[in-house]
Amino acid sequence: MDSRDYRNRAPVGWSGRISRRENLATEPRRIDPDDTPAGYGIAVTLTVEGDITALGDGATADQIYGFSVTPEFSHKTQAPVGGTMGDVMRQGYMTVNVASGEPTANGTVYARVSNSTDGHHLGEILAEHIAGETVAVERARFVGPSTAAADGSCVAEIAYNL
């Protein structure tokens, strides 16, 4: 057998990718050119005009509209471009980068809503609660454990509104 076989779990992909097509619901929307989300696979909200925008500092859990989706056929390092069209996952399964904490099956998903310094972005996903900085994302759960990459990043699958 090849020494590269998967002993515990196959890699789950990269942030913002739809991981399963069943039960999927996405919406195409314009990306706000003035407050573009920092990446894909993060919690986002909408402007009063209905554009996808980053969470504001101090946002609450009920302001989270969904998660930004990486466009098909794009490279994983690209970032959303303001003024263009993008998709928001309203229901389904997605892979996300986990900024801190260790995801567990059926574990709570947290989103950063303040302290967006030192490489941390509003809307990024965490597997641990940080008082005053994160909120629990309603109806979102980690599906299983994370896949740690060689560069120290942590990728996990979430289920949202299922």
C-alpha positions as YAML, in Angstrom:
chain: A
units: angstrom
residues:
- id: 1
  name: MET
  ca: [0.00, 0.00, 0.00]
- id: 2
  name: ASP
  ca: [1.20, 3.52, -0.75]
- id: 3
  name: SER
  ca: [2.73, 5.30, 2.26]
- id: 4
  name: ARG
  ca: [0.54, 8.32, 1.48]
- id: 5
  name: ASP
  ca: [-2.75, 6.58, 2.25]
- id: 6
  name: TYR
  ca: [-5.11, 8.28, 4.67]
- id: 7
  name: ARG
  ca: [-5.05, 6.57, 8.05]
- id: 8
  name: ASN
  ca: [-7.68, 8.61, 9.88]
- id: 9
  name: ARG
  ca: [-9.41, 11.11, 7.63]
- id: 10
  name: ALA
  ca: [-9.01, 12.53, 4.14]
- id: 11
  name: PRO
  ca: [-8.00, 16.20, 3.86]
- id: 12
  name: VAL
  ca: [-11.08, 18.44, 3.83]
- id: 13
  name: GLY
  ca: [-9.98, 21.11, 1.36]
- id: 14
  name: TRP
  ca: [-9.50, 24.81, 1.83]
- id: 15
  name: SER
  ca: [-11.47, 27.64, 3.31]
- id: 16
  name: GLY
  ca: [-14.72, 28.59, 1.64]
- id: 17
  name: ARG
  ca: [-15.13, 25.48, -0.50]
- id: 18
  name: ILE
  ca: [-18.47, 23.72, -0.50]
- id: 19
  name: SER
  ca: [-17.67, 20.25, 0.78]
- id: 20
  name: ARG
  ca: [-20.98, 18.47, 0.10]
- id: 21
  name: ARG
  ca: [-23.65, 19.33, -2.45]
- id: 22
  name: GLU
  ca: [-26.65, 17.82, -0.66]
- id: 23
  name: ASN
  ca: [-28.76, 20.29, 1.31]
- id: 24
  name: LEU
  ca: [-26.83, 23.20, -0.22]
- id: 25
  name: ALA
  ca: [-28.37, 26.66, -0.50]
- id: 26
  name: THR
  ca: [-26.29, 29.60, -1.74]
- id: 27
  name: GLU
  ca: [-27.25, 33.08, -2.88]
- id: 28
  name: PRO
  ca: [-25.43, 35.16, -5.47]
- id: 29
  name: ARG
  ca: [-24.86, 38.70, -4.24]
- id: 30
  name: ARG
  ca: [-22.68, 41.70, -4.99]
- id: 31
  name: ILE
  ca: [-19.59, 42.07, -2.78]
- id: 32
  name: ASP
  ca: [-19.52, 45.46, -1.05]
- id: 33
  name: PRO
  ca: [-16.64, 47.50, -2.57]
- id: 34
  name: ASP
  ca: [-16.27, 49.62, 0.58]
- id: 35
  name: ASP
  ca: [-16.04, 46.84, 3.19]
- id: 36
  name: THR
  ca: [-14.97, 43.68, 1.38]
- id: 37
  name: PRO
  ca: [-14.74, 40.49, 3.49]
- id: 38
  name: ALA
  ca: [-11.15, 39.49, 4.30]
- id: 39
  name: GLY
  ca: [-11.43, 36.03, 2.75]
- id: 40
  name: TYR
  ca: [-13.58, 33.02, 1.96]
- id: 41
  name: GLY
  ca: [-15.09, 30.66, 4.49]
- id: 42
  name: ILE
  ca: [-15.74, 33.44, 6.99]
- id: 43
  name: ALA
  ca: [-18.98, 34.67, 8.52]
- id: 44
  name: VAL
  ca: [-20.45, 37.63, 6.63]
- id: 45
  name: THR
  ca: [-23.43, 39.94, 6.85]
- id: 46
  name: LEU
  ca: [-25.32, 42.13, 4.39]
- id: 47
  name: THR
  ca: [-25.45, 45.88, 3.87]
- id: 48
  name: VAL
  ca: [-28.83, 47.63, 3.71]
- id: 49
  name: GLU
  ca: [-28.49, 47.40, -0.10]
- id: 50
  name: GLY
  ca: [-28.09, 43.60, 0.16]
- id: 51
  name: ASP
  ca: [-24.34, 43.45, -0.61]
- id: 52
  name: ILE
  ca: [-22.04, 40.90, 1.07]
- id: 53
  name: THR
  ca: [-19.90, 42.71, 3.63]
- id: 54
  name: ALA
  ca: [-17.54, 41.96, 6.48]
- id: 55
  name: LEU
  ca: [-18.93, 41.75, 9.99]
- id: 56
  name: GLY
  ca: [-18.66, 45.04, 11.81]
- id: 57
  name: ASP
  ca: [-16.71, 45.40, 15.03]
- id: 58
  name: GLY
  ca: [-19.04, 44.36, 17.85]
- id: 59
  name: ALA
  ca: [-21.44, 42.43, 15.59]
- id: 60
  name: THR
  ca: [-23.89, 40.04, 17.21]
- id: 61
  name: ALA
  ca: [-24.70, 36.43, 16.30]
- id: 62
  name: ASP
  ca: [-28.04, 37.40, 14.77]
- id: 63
  name: GLN
  ca: [-26.27, 39.69, 12.27]
- id: 64
  name: ILE
  ca: [-24.44, 36.75, 10.66]
- id: 65
  name: TYR
  ca: [-26.11, 36.08, 7.30]
- id: 66
  name: GLY
  ca: [-23.97, 33.17, 6.11]
- id: 67
  name: PHE
  ca: [-20.46, 32.26, 4.96]
- id: 68
  name: SER
  ca: [-18.52, 33.56, 1.96]
- id: 69
  name: VAL
  ca: [-18.05, 30.90, -0.73]
- id: 70
  name: THR
  ca: [-14.87, 30.42, -2.76]
- id: 71
  name: PRO
  ca: [-15.81, 30.69, -6.46]
- id: 72
  name: GLU
  ca: [-15.55, 27.53, -8.56]
- id: 73
  name: PHE
  ca: [-12.30, 27.20, -10.50]
- id: 74
  name: SER
  ca: [-10.47, 29.77, -8.41]
- id: 75
  name: HIS
  ca: [-7.16, 29.44, -6.67]
- id: 76
  name: LYS
  ca: [-7.37, 29.05, -2.93]
- id: 77
  name: THR
  ca: [-5.23, 32.11, -2.19]
- id: 78
  name: GLN
  ca: [-7.48, 34.59, -3.97]
- id: 79
  name: ALA
  ca: [-9.51, 37.04, -1.88]
- id: 80
  name: PRO
  ca: [-12.97, 38.49, -2.59]
- id: 81
  name: VAL
  ca: [-12.96, 41.51, -4.90]
- id: 82
  name: GLY
  ca: [-15.29, 44.37, -3.99]
- id: 83
  name: GLY
  ca: [-17.87, 45.36, -6.62]
- id: 84
  name: THR
  ca: [-17.99, 41.86, -8.17]
- id: 85
  name: MET
  ca: [-20.48, 39.05, -7.60]
- id: 86
  name: GLY
  ca: [-19.98, 36.40, -4.95]
- id: 87
  name: ASP
  ca: [-21.92, 33.66, -3.22]
- id: 88
  name: VAL
  ca: [-23.08, 33.32, 0.37]
- id: 89
  name: MET
  ca: [-23.75, 29.86, 1.78]
- id: 90
  name: ARG
  ca: [-27.07, 30.01, 3.64]
- id: 91
  name: GLN
  ca: [-27.27, 26.27, 4.28]
- id: 92
  name: GLY
  ca: [-24.95, 23.34, 3.77]
- id: 93
  name: TYR
  ca: [-21.45, 22.03, 4.40]
- id: 94
  name: MET
  ca: [-18.26, 24.04, 3.96]
- id: 95
  name: THR
  ca: [-14.57, 23.81, 4.79]
- id: 96
  name: VAL
  ca: [-13.18, 26.66, 6.86]
- id: 97
  name: ASN
  ca: [-9.85, 27.73, 8.32]
- id: 98
  name: VAL
  ca: [-9.95, 27.58, 12.10]
- id: 99
  name: ALA
  ca: [-8.01, 30.47, 13.64]
- id: 100
  name: SER
  ca: [-7.73, 28.94, 17.12]
- id: 101
  name: GLY
  ca: [-9.02, 26.08, 19.19]
- id: 102
  name: GLU
  ca: [-9.39, 22.43, 18.30]
- id: 103
  name: PRO
  ca: [-12.61, 21.50, 16.45]
- id: 104
  name: THR
  ca: [-14.47, 18.41, 17.63]
- id: 105
  name: ALA
  ca: [-17.42, 16.58, 16.10]
- id: 106
  name: ASN
  ca: [-20.63, 18.51, 16.85]
- id: 107
  name: GLY
  ca: [-18.57, 21.30, 18.47]
- id: 108
  name: THR
  ca: [-19.72, 24.92, 18.57]
- id: 109
  name: VAL
  ca: [-18.55, 27.25, 15.79]
- id: 110
  name: TYR
  ca: [-17.48, 30.74, 16.88]
- id: 111
  name: ALA
  ca: [-16.93, 33.84, 14.71]
- id: 112
  name: ARG
  ca: [-14.63, 36.75, 15.58]
- id: 113
  name: VAL
  ca: [-16.58, 39.99, 16.08]
- id: 114
  name: SER
  ca: [-13.88, 42.21, 17.60]
- id: 115
  name: ASN
  ca: [-10.10, 42.58, 17.98]
- id: 116
  name: SER
  ca: [-9.27, 42.27, 14.28]
- id: 117
  name: THR
  ca: [-5.54, 42.87, 14.77]
- id: 118
  name: ASP
  ca: [-2.40, 40.80, 14.40]
- id: 119
  name: GLY
  ca: [-3.61, 38.89, 11.36]
- id: 120
  name: HIS
  ca: [-7.06, 38.20, 12.82]
- id: 121
  name: HIS
  ca: [-10.06, 39.19, 10.71]
- id: 122
  name: LEU
  ca: [-13.65, 39.89, 11.64]
- id: 123
  name: GLY
  ca: [-15.74, 36.87, 10.69]
- id: 124
  name: GLU
  ca: [-12.93, 34.33, 10.96]
- id: 125
  name: ILE
  ca: [-13.86, 30.97, 12.47]
- id: 126
  name: LEU
  ca: [-12.69, 29.69, 15.84]
- id: 127
  name: ALA
  ca: [-13.31, 26.50, 17.80]
- id: 128
  name: GLU
  ca: [-13.11, 28.26, 21.14]
- id: 129
  name: HIS
  ca: [-14.91, 31.10, 22.86]
- id: 130
  name: ILE
  ca: [-12.87, 34.22, 23.60]
- id: 131
  name: ALA
  ca: [-14.80, 36.58, 25.87]
- id: 132
  name: GLY
  ca: [-15.58, 39.90, 24.19]
- id: 133
  name: GLU
  ca: [-14.10, 38.77, 20.84]
- id: 134
  name: THR
  ca: [-16.27, 35.92, 19.55]
- id: 135
  name: VAL
  ca: [-19.90, 34.86, 19.29]
- id: 136
  name: ALA
  ca: [-21.36, 31.40, 18.79]
- id: 137
  name: VAL
  ca: [-22.74, 31.04, 15.28]
- id: 138
  name: GLU
  ca: [-26.33, 29.90, 15.65]
- id: 139
  name: ARG
  ca: [-27.11, 26.59, 13.90]
- id: 140
  name: ALA
  ca: [-23.46, 25.96, 12.95]
- id: 141
  name: ARG
  ca: [-21.51, 22.90, 14.11]
- id: 142
  name: PHE
  ca: [-18.16, 21.34, 13.34]
- id: 143
  name: VAL
  ca: [-18.71, 18.06, 11.50]
- id: 144
  name: GLY
  ca: [-15.52, 16.37, 12.67]
- id: 145
  name: PRO
  ca: [-11.98, 16.97, 13.77]
- id: 146
  name: SER
  ca: [-9.66, 19.27, 11.87]
- id: 147
  name: THR
  ca: [-6.95, 18.45, 9.38]
- id: 148
  name: ALA
  ca: [-3.74, 20.19, 10.40]
- id: 149
  name: ALA
  ca: [-1.56, 21.29, 7.48]
- id: 150
  name: ALA
  ca: [2.22, 21.42, 7.39]
- id: 151
  name: ASP
  ca: [2.13, 25.23, 7.51]
- id: 152
  name: GLY
  ca: [0.32, 25.17, 10.86]
- id: 153
  name: SER
  ca: [-3.10, 26.04, 9.45]
- id: 154
  name: CYS
  ca: [-6.16, 24.18, 10.67]
- id: 155
  name: VAL
  ca: [-8.97, 23.29, 8.27]
- id: 156
  name: ALA
  ca: [-12.29, 21.78, 9.34]
- id: 157
  name: GLU
  ca: [-15.74, 21.12, 7.93]
- id: 158
  name: ILE
  ca: [-18.83, 22.87, 9.29]
- id: 159
  name: ALA
  ca: [-22.54, 22.27, 8.84]
- id: 160
  name: TYR
  ca: [-24.76, 25.37, 8.78]
- id: 161
  name: ASN
  ca: [-28.55, 25.65, 9.08]
- id: 162
  name: LEU
  ca: [-29.11, 21.91, 8.82]
...
